[in-house]
């Protein structure tokens, strides 16, 4: 398969930077498309889309803020149309497991006629080290409105490896992969594994949704992000995604990274000791 140029829409996120690094190591021509890139891309400014996509043969798309938002499917449909007009042959979409909005976006992308690869993932391991939970982990107590529902947390490095495979091997076109870790844990169990890996006392406390959203508002988070997190915790984290799936092995031919591996690897960097 001949690859002229790969563009990463959302190239500055948790997965995008990892994918760019891997593609460059292979000597491939790749560029990020975000608000701050040389050829900027802004989901809320469609006049930027064509310039960001022009010249590429394929794209990796990570929608911001999340495919669960009401306008995501229409935006994905519009993006696919621009991509086809620009001559792109293939889009790899980072989608969400168990999200109705994500399913609508997947359908809109497929309806465009472009070759697609869907990578469905849910909660990232890296939420504890690069995202919204890091500050509380460092403080020694994570408070979330999540009880005993388990989640097979997926390592962002596995997602990046899967995306690279999809972008460089045409055998993955027009397929959907459910990416999960090999074991489902509750948030309490995940925090306990982090505490064990760091040797620090870190507690988990289940709180009400009102306490959770009130804390986010008090921390100055925008209302749109608070509403999104409330939806994710209130709807998606209900057990629908607890099943371990084999997508990582299907696309990569190796087991998915276990949460304990992630915890030990991250602890070794000293990040959680700060």
Number of C-alpha atoms within 10 A of each C-alpha: 8 8 13 12 17 25 24 28 27 22 22 18 15 19 24 23 15 20 26 23 12 16 21 12 9 10 8 15 14 20 21 25 27 20 17 11 13 11 17 17 24 17 19 10 10 14 11 17 21 16 14 24 28 17 15 22 21 25 25 27 21 21 22 15 12 20 24 24 18 12 12 21 22 14 19 23 20 16 21 22 17 17 25 18 12 17 15 23 15 25 28 27 24 23 28 25 19 19 21 14 19 24 18 18 25 24 14 20 27 17 12 17 13 19 19 25 26 24 22 22 24 24 19 23 23 21 15 21 19 13 12 11 16 17 15 15 22 17 13 16 16 21 19 19 18 20 15 13 16 22 25 25 30 26 24 22 19 20 25 21 19 23 27 20 16 25 26 17 11 14 12 21 18 16 14 18 20 19 29 32 28 20 19 21 19 17 23 20 14 21 22 17 20 24 19 16 19 19 11 14 14 19 17 19 14 16 14 14 16 11 14 18 19 13 14 16 14 9 9 10 12 10 12 11 14 18 12 15 17 17 14 17 14 13 13 18 20 17 13 14 23 19 15 16 18 17 22 24 16 15 20 16 9 11 14 22 20 18 23 16 13 22 23 15 12 18 19 13 9 10 13 22 12 6
